[in-house]
Amino acid sequence: MSTRPVEILLVEDNPGDVLLTKRAFAKSKISNTLHVAIDGAEALDFLRRRGRFEDAVRPDLILLDINLPKVDGHELLTQIKADESLRKIPVVMLTSSQSDKDISKAYGAYANSYISKPPSLDELVEAVQGLENYWFQLVRLPAEDDG
């Protein structure tokens, strides 16, 4: 495993959820940098390195909420997975929705995982640690320049 920090893009419009997620990642064992996009359009600019995100890093993992302004999470997921340069980045839906329809739609659009947001900070920390253990210790991910 690389010694560089893990780059994570959180796409979340709720400031409270952003703060909780930042706290959960701050308590984690793995060195990480958490980037935040507050809507789907901003996330696309970050991922495609447009405008003020011209120097953005390629995230190792995207945590994506469904209910977002401008471009919702389902549409953003569809655009990510349709883009040859982005489709290999794992996308974990991290959302308050527990709807079977949302779950099915997310997996149908090639989400890598679907997690309902836990209600407490302790449970969120536990979920984050599980994400880290799975995505950054067990799984092998392709390098950005892999074809």
VMD Tcl script that builds the backbone (N, CA, C; Angstrom):
set m [mol new atoms 441]
animate dup $m
set s [atomselect $m all]
$s set {name element resname resid chain x y z} {
  {N N MET 1 A 0.833 -1.193 0.000}
  {CA C MET 1 A 0.000 0.000 0.000}
  {C C MET 1 A 0.873 1.251 0.000}
  {N N SER 2 A 0.424 2.250 -0.706}
  {CA C SER 2 A 1.145 3.512 -0.814}
  {C C SER 2 A 1.164 4.230 0.535}
  {N N THR 3 A 2.188 5.059 0.730}
  {CA C THR 3 A 2.263 5.840 1.961}
  {C C THR 3 A 1.606 7.206 1.803}
  {N N ARG 4 A 1.173 7.532 0.608}
  {CA C ARG 4 A 0.500 8.814 0.398}
  {C C ARG 4 A -0.904 8.753 1.025}
  {N N PRO 5 A -1.434 9.911 1.394}
  {CA C PRO 5 A -2.792 9.913 1.954}
  {C C PRO 5 A -3.809 9.413 0.933}
  {N N VAL 6 A -4.833 8.754 1.409}
  {CA C VAL 6 A -5.928 8.321 0.565}
  {C C VAL 6 A -6.766 9.552 0.232}
  {N N GLU 7 A -7.066 9.732 -1.041}
  {CA C GLU 7 A -7.844 10.884 -1.501}
  {C C GLU 7 A -9.312 10.474 -1.618}
  {N N ILE 8 A -10.176 11.146 -0.876}
  {CA C ILE 8 A -11.596 10.809 -0.848}
  {C C ILE 8 A -12.391 12.047 -1.231}
  {N N LEU 9 A -13.335 11.868 -2.147}
  {CA C LEU 9 A -14.250 12.955 -2.507}
  {C C LEU 9 A -15.604 12.649 -1.888}
  {N N LEU 10 A -16.039 13.513 -0.986}
  {CA C LEU 10 A -17.364 13.426 -0.374}
  {C C LEU 10 A -18.271 14.397 -1.116}
  {N N VAL 11 A -19.352 13.885 -1.678}
  {CA C VAL 11 A -20.311 14.738 -2.372}
  {C C VAL 11 A -21.554 14.788 -1.485}
  {N N GLU 12 A -21.692 15.897 -0.774}
  {CA C GLU 12 A -22.711 16.017 0.274}
  {C C GLU 12 A -23.084 17.486 0.450}
  {N N ASP 13 A -24.380 17.778 0.441}
  {CA C ASP 13 A -24.822 19.163 0.566}
  {C C ASP 13 A -25.229 19.548 1.986}
  {N N ASN 14 A -25.368 18.598 2.881}
  {CA C ASN 14 A -25.789 18.887 4.244}
  {C C ASN 14 A -24.558 19.199 5.104}
  {N N PRO 15 A -24.408 20.452 5.571}
  {CA C PRO 15 A -23.224 20.819 6.355}
  {C C PRO 15 A -23.036 19.951 7.607}
  {N N GLY 16 A -24.127 19.559 8.258}
  {CA C GLY 16 A -24.028 18.704 9.439}
  {C C GLY 16 A -23.449 17.346 9.108}
  {N N ASP 17 A -23.884 16.771 7.989}
  {CA C ASP 17 A -23.363 15.470 7.566}
  {C C ASP 17 A -21.900 15.582 7.132}
  {N N VAL 18 A -21.542 16.704 6.511}
  {CA C VAL 18 A -20.136 16.926 6.130}
  {C C VAL 18 A -19.277 16.957 7.388}
  {N N LEU 19 A -19.720 17.702 8.396}
  {CA C LEU 19 A -18.964 17.811 9.644}
  {C C LEU 19 A -18.815 16.444 10.322}
  {N N LEU 20 A -19.911 15.683 10.407}
  {CA C LEU 20 A -19.843 14.354 11.019}
  {C C LEU 20 A -18.891 13.435 10.258}
  {N N THR 21 A -18.948 13.495 8.938}
  {CA C THR 21 A -18.080 12.642 8.127}
  {C C THR 21 A -16.618 13.047 8.306}
  {N N LYS 22 A -16.365 14.351 8.358}
  {CA C LYS 22 A -14.990 14.822 8.596}
  {C C LYS 22 A -14.478 14.324 9.943}
  {N N ARG 23 A -15.330 14.384 10.968}
  {CA C ARG 23 A -14.934 13.896 12.300}
  {C C ARG 23 A -14.650 12.399 12.265}
  {N N ALA 24 A -15.494 11.664 11.565}
  {CA C ALA 24 A -15.299 10.212 11.482}
  {C C ALA 24 A -13.977 9.888 10.790}
  {N N PHE 25 A -13.670 10.584 9.701}
  {CA C PHE 25 A -12.403 10.335 9.004}
  {C C PHE 25 A -11.206 10.809 9.817}
  {N N ALA 26 A -11.379 11.862 10.609}
  {CA C ALA 26 A -10.290 12.341 11.461}
  {C C ALA 26 A -9.923 11.290 12.516}
  {N N LYS 27 A -10.892 10.473 12.909}
  {CA C LYS 27 A -10.644 9.431 13.906}
  {C C LYS 27 A -10.121 8.138 13.284}
  {N N SER 28 A -9.975 8.126 11.991}
  {CA C SER 28 A -9.588 6.888 11.310}
  {C C SER 28 A -8.108 6.583 11.465}
  {N N LYS 29 A -7.764 5.354 11.137}
  {CA C LYS 29 A -6.381 4.883 11.241}
  {C C LYS 29 A -5.574 5.199 9.997}
  {N N ILE 30 A -6.228 5.441 8.897}
  {CA C ILE 30 A -5.561 5.614 7.615}
  {C C ILE 30 A -5.428 7.104 7.303}
  {N N SER 31 A -4.242 7.505 6.872}
  {CA C SER 31 A -4.012 8.885 6.474}
  {C C SER 31 A -4.866 9.189 5.251}
  {N N ASN 32 A -5.688 10.244 5.342}
  {CA C ASN 32 A -6.576 10.554 4.229}
  {C C ASN 32 A -6.741 12.060 4.083}
  {N N THR 33 A -7.131 12.431 2.885}
  {CA C THR 33 A -7.513 13.802 2.599}
  {C C THR 33 A -8.944 13.752 2.101}
  {N N LEU 34 A -9.822 14.443 2.805}
  {CA C LEU 34 A -11.237 14.450 2.456}
  {C C LEU 34 A -11.562 15.747 1.733}
  {N N HIS 35 A -11.925 15.625 0.473}
  {CA C HIS 35 A -12.341 16.762 -0.337}
  {C C HIS 35 A -13.864 16.765 -0.337}
  {N N VAL 36 A -14.475 17.934 -0.356}
  {CA C VAL 36 A -15.934 18.021 -0.298}
  {C C VAL 36 A -16.460 18.813 -1.491}
  {N N ALA 37 A -17.476 18.247 -2.142}
  {CA C ALA 37 A -18.237 18.965 -3.162}
  {C C ALA 37 A -19.663 19.060 -2.634}
  {N N ILE 38 A -20.264 20.247 -2.699}
  {CA C ILE 38 A -21.566 20.443 -2.066}
  {C C ILE 38 A -22.750 20.175 -2.989}
  {N N ASP 39 A -22.476 19.866 -4.245}
  {CA C ASP 39 A -23.544 19.465 -5.161}
  {C C ASP 39 A -22.934 18.672 -6.311}
  {N N GLY 40 A -23.799 18.086 -7.115}
  {CA C GLY 40 A -23.324 17.234 -8.204}
  {C C GLY 40 A -22.546 17.985 -9.266}
  {N N ALA 41 A -22.937 19.228 -9.547}
  {CA C ALA 41 A -22.219 20.012 -10.558}
  {C C ALA 41 A -20.796 20.317 -10.084}
  {N N GLU 42 A -20.652 20.665 -8.812}
  {CA C GLU 42 A -19.328 20.938 -8.263}
  {C C GLU 42 A -18.478 19.667 -8.278}
  {N N ALA 43 A -19.086 18.533 -7.989}
  {CA C ALA 43 A -18.357 17.254 -8.021}
  {C C ALA 43 A -17.842 16.971 -9.436}
  {N N LEU 44 A -18.667 17.232 -10.452}
  {CA C LEU 44 A -18.217 17.025 -11.834}
  {C C LEU 44 A -17.050 17.941 -12.169}
  {N N ASP 45 A -17.110 19.192 -11.721}
  {CA C ASP 45 A -15.989 20.110 -11.952}
  {C C ASP 45 A -14.730 19.589 -11.269}
  {N N PHE 46 A -14.865 19.087 -10.045}
  {CA C PHE 46 A -13.719 18.534 -9.318}
  {C C PHE 46 A -13.150 17.340 -10.086}
  {N N LEU 47 A -14.005 16.405 -10.456}
  {CA C LEU 47 A -13.559 15.178 -11.127}
  {C C LEU 47 A -12.960 15.449 -12.498}
  {N N ARG 48 A -13.488 16.445 -13.190}
  {CA C ARG 48 A -12.999 16.758 -14.533}
  {C C ARG 48 A -11.971 17.892 -14.523}
  {N N ARG 49 A -11.604 18.323 -13.318}
  {CA C ARG 49 A -10.559 19.342 -13.107}
  {C C ARG 49 A -10.839 20.616 -13.897}
  {N N ARG 50 A -12.050 21.134 -13.677}
  {CA C ARG 50 A -12.472 22.362 -14.364}
  {C C ARG 50 A -12.542 23.526 -13.384}
  {N N GLY 51 A -12.343 24.741 -13.925}
  {CA C GLY 51 A -12.489 25.951 -13.113}
  {C C GLY 51 A -11.549 25.959 -11.928}
  {N N ARG 52 A -12.082 26.250 -10.754}
  {CA C ARG 52 A -11.237 26.352 -9.552}
  {C C ARG 52 A -10.666 25.006 -9.117}
  {N N PHE 53 A -11.097 23.928 -9.760}
  {CA C PHE 53 A -10.595 22.591 -9.424}
  {C C PHE 53 A -9.571 22.088 -10.441}
  {N N GLU 54 A -8.987 22.996 -11.177}
  {CA C GLU 54 A -8.024 22.648 -12.221}
  {C C GLU 54 A -6.874 21.781 -11.687}
  {N N ASP 55 A -6.493 21.979 -10.440}
  {CA C ASP 55 A -5.389 21.213 -9.847}
  {C C ASP 55 A -5.877 20.103 -8.905}
  {N N ALA 56 A -7.139 19.741 -9.003}
  {CA C ALA 56 A -7.702 18.713 -8.117}
  {C C ALA 56 A -7.015 17.369 -8.345}
  {N N VAL 57 A -6.919 16.610 -7.274}
  {CA C VAL 57 A -6.363 15.262 -7.364}
  {C C VAL 57 A -7.462 14.295 -7.779}
  {N N ARG 58 A -7.047 13.190 -8.339}
  {CA C ARG 58 A -8.015 12.139 -8.664}
  {C C ARG 58 A -8.329 11.404 -7.359}
  {N N PRO 59 A -9.606 11.333 -6.994}
  {CA C PRO 59 A -9.927 10.633 -5.747}
  {C C PRO 59 A -9.750 9.118 -5.885}
  {N N ASP 60 A -9.392 8.493 -4.766}
  {CA C ASP 60 A -9.309 7.034 -4.709}
  {C C ASP 60 A -10.679 6.427 -4.468}
  {N N LEU 61 A -11.587 7.233 -3.911}
  {CA C LEU 61 A -12.932 6.781 -3.563}
  {C C LEU 61 A -13.854 7.984 -3.568}
  {N N ILE 62 A -15.084 7.767 -4.036}
  {CA C ILE 62 A -16.107 8.814 -4.007}
  {C C ILE 62 A -17.225 8.343 -3.084}
  {N N LEU 63 A -17.579 9.194 -2.120}
  {CA C LEU 63 A -18.734 8.961 -1.256}
  {C C LEU 63 A -19.821 9.900 -1.733}
  {N N LEU 64 A -20.940 9.342 -2.146}
  {CA C LEU 64 A -21.936 10.113 -2.884}
  {C C LEU 64 A -23.309 10.034 -2.246}
  {N N ASP 65 A -23.856 11.197 -1.911}
  {CA C ASP 65 A -25.230 11.290 -1.434}
  {C C ASP 65 A -26.161 11.281 -2.650}
  {N N ILE 66 A -27.406 10.896 -2.445}
  {CA C ILE 66 A -28.369 10.878 -3.558}
  {C C ILE 66 A -29.027 12.236 -3.739}
  {N N ASN 67 A -29.524 12.800 -2.643}
  {CA C ASN 67 A -30.317 14.027 -2.715}
  {C C ASN 67 A -29.403 15.242 -2.718}
  {N N LEU 68 A -29.052 15.679 -3.928}
  {CA C LEU 68 A -28.138 16.807 -4.107}
  {C C LEU 68 A -28.778 17.856 -5.005}
  {N N PRO 69 A -28.425 19.130 -4.791}
  {CA C PRO 69 A -28.886 20.153 -5.730}
  {C C PRO 69 A -28.109 20.094 -7.047}
  {N N LYS 70 A -28.664 20.724 -8.042}
  {CA C LYS 70 A -28.092 20.879 -9.384}
  {C C LYS 70 A -28.028 19.560 -10.154}
  {N N VAL 71 A -27.181 18.641 -9.767}
  {CA C VAL 71 A -27.096 17.308 -10.379}
  {C C VAL 71 A -27.239 16.318 -9.228}
  {N N ASP 72 A -28.323 15.527 -9.232}
  {CA C ASP 72 A -28.518 14.621 -8.094}
  {C C ASP 72 A -27.550 13.441 -8.151}
  {N N GLY 73 A -27.489 12.688 -7.058}
  {CA C GLY 73 A -26.523 11.605 -6.941}
  {C C GLY 73 A -26.680 10.521 -7.989}
  {N N HIS 74 A -27.921 10.190 -8.344}
  {CA C HIS 74 A -28.124 9.160 -9.371}
  {C C HIS 74 A -27.563 9.616 -10.723}
  {N N GLU 75 A -27.845 10.876 -11.086}
  {CA C GLU 75 A -27.342 11.406 -12.360}
  {C C GLU 75 A -25.821 11.519 -12.333}
  {N N LEU 76 A -25.270 11.974 -11.218}
  {CA C LEU 76 A -23.822 12.077 -11.100}
  {C C LEU 76 A -23.176 10.705 -11.235}
  {N N LEU 77 A -23.722 9.707 -10.574}
  {CA C LEU 77 A -23.206 8.344 -10.686}
  {C C LEU 77 A -23.228 7.880 -12.143}
  {N N THR 78 A -24.325 8.130 -12.830}
  {CA C THR 78 A -24.438 7.751 -14.239}
  {C C THR 78 A -23.354 8.422 -15.068}
  {N N GLN 79 A -23.104 9.715 -14.821}
  {CA C GLN 79 A -22.081 10.434 -15.580}
  {C C GLN 79 A -20.676 9.921 -15.260}
  {N N ILE 80 A -20.418 9.611 -13.994}
  {CA C ILE 80 A -19.102 9.081 -13.613}
  {C C ILE 80 A -18.851 7.749 -14.310}
  {N N LYS 81 A -19.820 6.866 -14.258}
  {CA C LYS 81 A -19.628 5.522 -14.805}
  {C C LYS 81 A -19.645 5.515 -16.336}
  {N N ALA 82 A -20.165 6.580 -16.957}
  {CA C ALA 82 A -20.151 6.687 -18.424}
  {C C ALA 82 A -18.852 7.309 -18.934}
  {N N ASP 83 A -18.063 7.885 -18.048}
  {CA C ASP 83 A -16.838 8.581 -18.427}
  {C C ASP 83 A -15.656 7.615 -18.308}
  {N N GLU 84 A -15.020 7.329 -19.420}
  {CA C GLU 84 A -13.906 6.378 -19.467}
  {C C GLU 84 A -12.804 6.725 -18.469}
  {N N SER 85 A -12.562 8.012 -18.263}
  {CA C SER 85 A -11.472 8.425 -17.374}
  {C C SER 85 A -11.856 8.369 -15.887}
  {N N LEU 86 A -13.140 8.214 -15.586}
  {CA C LEU 86 A -13.596 8.228 -14.192}
  {C C LEU 86 A -14.212 6.913 -13.726}
  {N N ARG 87 A -14.656 6.075 -14.631}
  {CA C ARG 87 A -15.485 4.927 -14.263}
  {C C ARG 87 A -14.832 3.921 -13.328}
  {N N LYS 88 A -13.504 3.887 -13.279}
  {CA C LYS 88 A -12.831 2.928 -12.400}
  {C C LYS 88 A -12.752 3.397 -10.951}
  {N N ILE 89 A -13.065 4.669 -10.696}
  {CA C ILE 89 A -13.051 5.159 -9.316}
  {C C ILE 89 A -14.237 4.538 -8.586}
  {N N PRO 90 A -14.006 3.851 -7.477}
  {CA C PRO 90 A -15.131 3.273 -6.733}
  {C C PRO 90 A -16.054 4.366 -6.194}
  {N N VAL 91 A -17.347 4.132 -6.349}
  {CA C VAL 91 A -18.351 5.061 -5.848}
  {C C VAL 91 A -19.203 4.337 -4.814}
  {N N VAL 92 A -19.184 4.868 -3.603}
  {CA C VAL 92 A -20.000 4.336 -2.524}
  {C C VAL 92 A -21.122 5.330 -2.269}
  {N N MET 93 A -22.345 4.872 -2.435}
  {CA C MET 93 A -23.486 5.717 -2.109}
  {C C MET 93 A -23.564 5.762 -0.587}
  {N N LEU 94 A -23.465 6.940 -0.021}
  {CA C LEU 94 A -23.561 7.148 1.422}
  {C C LEU 94 A -24.687 8.143 1.617}
  {N N THR 95 A -25.866 7.622 1.931}
  {CA C THR 95 A -27.065 8.436 1.872}
  {C C THR 95 A -28.047 8.057 2.961}
  {N N SER 96 A -28.961 8.944 3.247}
  {CA C SER 96 A -29.975 8.658 4.256}
  {C C SER 96 A -31.101 7.799 3.694}
  {N N SER 97 A -31.201 7.689 2.386}
  {CA C SER 97 A -32.272 6.913 1.774}
  {C C SER 97 A -32.085 5.409 2.014}
  {N N GLN 98 A -33.157 4.784 2.471}
  {CA C GLN 98 A -33.171 3.336 2.620}
  {C C GLN 98 A -34.173 2.709 1.645}
  {N N SER 99 A -34.572 3.487 0.661}
  {CA C SER 99 A -35.553 3.070 -0.330}
  {C C SER 99 A -35.004 1.960 -1.221}
  {N N ASP 100 A -35.779 0.891 -1.364}
  {CA C ASP 100 A -35.375 -0.199 -2.259}
  {C C ASP 100 A -35.207 0.314 -3.690}
  {N N LYS 101 A -36.043 1.276 -4.081}
  {CA C LYS 101 A -35.947 1.855 -5.425}
  {C C LYS 101 A -34.599 2.566 -5.607}
  {N N ASP 102 A -34.190 3.364 -4.607}
  {CA C ASP 102 A -32.897 4.062 -4.697}
  {C C ASP 102 A -31.735 3.074 -4.709}
  {N N ILE 103 A -31.826 2.044 -3.881}
  {CA C ILE 103 A -30.766 1.034 -3.829}
  {C C ILE 103 A -30.633 0.335 -5.175}
  {N N SER 104 A -31.755 -0.093 -5.732}
  {CA C SER 104 A -31.749 -0.780 -7.020}
  {C C SER 104 A -31.234 0.136 -8.131}
  {N N LYS 105 A -31.676 1.384 -8.122}
  {CA C LYS 105 A -31.245 2.344 -9.148}
  {C C LYS 105 A -29.732 2.592 -9.057}
  {N N ALA 106 A -29.214 2.687 -7.828}
  {CA C ALA 106 A -27.777 2.925 -7.647}
  {C C ALA 106 A -26.956 1.754 -8.171}
  {N N TYR 107 A -27.323 0.545 -7.800}
  {CA C TYR 107 A -26.577 -0.615 -8.292}
  {C C TYR 107 A -26.765 -0.793 -9.800}
  {N N GLY 108 A -27.944 -0.440 -10.305}
  {CA C GLY 108 A -28.180 -0.506 -11.744}
  {C C GLY 108 A -27.300 0.450 -12.524}
  {N N ALA 109 A -26.860 1.525 -11.865}
  {CA C ALA 109 A -25.969 2.506 -12.492}
  {C C ALA 109 A -24.502 2.236 -12.117}
  {N N TYR 110 A -24.248 1.049 -11.562}
  {CA C TYR 110 A -22.893 0.570 -11.253}
  {C C TYR 110 A -22.238 1.200 -10.032}
  {N N ALA 111 A -23.050 1.553 -9.022}
  {CA C ALA 111 A -22.462 1.943 -7.739}
  {C C ALA 111 A -21.697 0.734 -7.217}
  {N N ASN 112 A -20.591 0.978 -6.541}
  {CA C ASN 112 A -19.797 -0.122 -6.001}
  {C C ASN 112 A -20.323 -0.610 -4.667}
  {N N SER 113 A -20.983 0.262 -3.920}
  {CA C SER 113 A -21.580 -0.090 -2.634}
  {C C SER 113 A -22.676 0.914 -2.321}
  {N N TYR 114 A -23.545 0.524 -1.396}
  {CA C TYR 114 A -24.631 1.399 -0.954}
  {C C TYR 114 A -24.709 1.296 0.557}
  {N N ILE 115 A -24.512 2.416 1.235}
  {CA C ILE 115 A -24.537 2.436 2.693}
  {C C ILE 115 A -25.536 3.497 3.148}
  {N N SER 116 A -26.450 3.097 4.017}
  {CA C SER 116 A -27.351 4.070 4.632}
  {C C SER 116 A -26.601 4.749 5.765}
  {N N LYS 117 A -26.707 6.078 5.824}
  {CA C LYS 117 A -25.976 6.844 6.833}
  {C C LYS 117 A -26.395 6.411 8.233}
  {N N PRO 118 A -25.430 6.054 9.052}
  {CA C PRO 118 A -25.746 5.720 10.439}
  {C C PRO 118 A -26.197 6.969 11.202}
  {N N PRO 119 A -27.041 6.795 12.217}
  {CA C PRO 119 A -27.596 7.947 12.926}
  {C C PRO 119 A -26.658 8.625 13.931}
  {N N SER 120 A -25.608 7.962 14.379}
  {CA C SER 120 A -24.746 8.554 15.400}
  {C C SER 120 A -23.307 8.647 14.916}
  {N N LEU 121 A -22.528 9.526 15.568}
  {CA C LEU 121 A -21.120 9.675 15.212}
  {C C LEU 121 A -20.373 8.369 15.427}
  {N N ASP 122 A -20.619 7.685 16.535}
  {CA C ASP 122 A -19.927 6.417 16.805}
  {C C ASP 122 A -20.193 5.388 15.715}
  {N N GLU 123 A -21.439 5.307 15.276}
  {CA C GLU 123 A -21.783 4.357 14.214}
  {C C GLU 123 A -21.179 4.789 12.877}
  {N N LEU 124 A -21.111 6.106 12.643}
  {CA C LEU 124 A -20.487 6.604 11.413}
  {C C LEU 124 A -18.985 6.312 11.420}
  {N N VAL 125 A -18.329 6.496 12.572}
  {CA C VAL 125 A -16.910 6.170 12.687}
  {C C VAL 125 A -16.704 4.690 12.378}
  {N N GLU 126 A -17.559 3.836 12.907}
  {CA C GLU 126 A -17.468 2.394 12.652}
  {C C GLU 126 A -17.644 2.093 11.162}
  {N N ALA 127 A -18.607 2.766 10.526}
  {CA C ALA 127 A -18.836 2.568 9.090}
  {C C ALA 127 A -17.627 3.039 8.279}
  {N N VAL 128 A -17.060 4.190 8.652}
  {CA C VAL 128 A -15.885 4.718 7.963}
  {C C VAL 128 A -14.709 3.758 8.103}
  {N N GLN 129 A -14.512 3.222 9.292}
  {CA C GLN 129 A -13.424 2.270 9.498}
  {C C GLN 129 A -13.640 1.017 8.648}
  {N N GLY 130 A -14.882 0.581 8.533}
  {CA C GLY 130 A -15.184 -0.555 7.657}
  {C C GLY 130 A -14.885 -0.242 6.209}
  {N N LEU 131 A -15.259 0.967 5.765}
  {CA C LEU 131 A -14.953 1.406 4.393}
  {C C LEU 131 A -13.454 1.401 4.155}
  {N N GLU 132 A -12.723 1.979 5.085}
  {CA C GLU 132 A -11.268 2.045 4.940}
  {C C GLU 132 A -10.646 0.664 4.902}
  {N N ASN 133 A -11.050 -0.182 5.819}
  {CA C ASN 133 A -10.498 -1.540 5.847}
  {C C ASN 133 A -10.758 -2.251 4.526}
  {N N TYR 134 A -11.972 -2.113 4.022}
  {CA C TYR 134 A -12.316 -2.801 2.782}
  {C C TYR 134 A -11.604 -2.182 1.581}
  {N N TRP 135 A -11.823 -0.869 1.361}
  {CA C TRP 135 A -11.343 -0.239 0.133}
  {C C TRP 135 A -9.848 0.010 0.104}
  {N N PHE 136 A -9.199 0.165 1.257}
  {CA C PHE 136 A -7.790 0.550 1.243}
  {C C PHE 136 A -6.849 -0.460 1.870}
  {N N GLN 137 A -7.374 -1.555 2.389}
  {CA C GLN 137 A -6.501 -2.604 2.905}
  {C C GLN 137 A -6.741 -3.940 2.213}
  {N N LEU 138 A -7.993 -4.274 1.946}
  {CA C LEU 138 A -8.292 -5.566 1.315}
  {C C LEU 138 A -8.303 -5.517 -0.203}
  {N N VAL 139 A -8.913 -4.488 -0.754}
  {CA C VAL 139 A -9.134 -4.401 -2.196}
  {C C VAL 139 A -7.907 -3.810 -2.893}
  {N N ARG 140 A -7.621 -4.301 -4.070}
  {CA C ARG 140 A -6.587 -3.689 -4.923}
  {C C ARG 140 A -7.297 -2.821 -5.946}
  {N N LEU 141 A -6.902 -1.573 -6.013}
  {CA C LEU 141 A -7.517 -0.613 -6.941}
  {C C LEU 141 A -6.549 -0.301 -8.062}
  {N N PRO 142 A -7.085 0.001 -9.259}
  {CA C PRO 142 A -6.188 0.337 -10.379}
  {C C PRO 142 A -5.567 1.717 -10.173}
  {N N ALA 143 A -4.363 1.886 -10.694}
  {CA C ALA 143 A -3.727 3.200 -10.682}
  {C C ALA 143 A -4.433 4.089 -11.698}
  {N N GLU 144 A -4.304 5.384 -11.537}
  {CA C GLU 144 A -4.992 6.332 -12.418}
  {C C GLU 144 A -4.646 6.116 -13.881}
  {N N ASP 145 A -3.405 5.790 -14.182}
  {CA C ASP 145 A -2.997 5.670 -15.573}
  {C C ASP 145 A -3.169 4.277 -16.150}
  {N N ASP 146 A -3.752 3.349 -15.390}
  {CA C ASP 146 A -4.006 1.996 -15.930}
  {C C ASP 146 A -5.042 2.073 -17.034}
  {N N GLY 147 A -4.819 1.351 -18.080}
  {CA C GLY 147 A -5.753 1.364 -19.200}
  {C C GLY 147 A -6.826 0.370 -19.132}
}
mol reanalyze $m
mol bondsrecalc $m
mol representation Tube
mol addrep $m
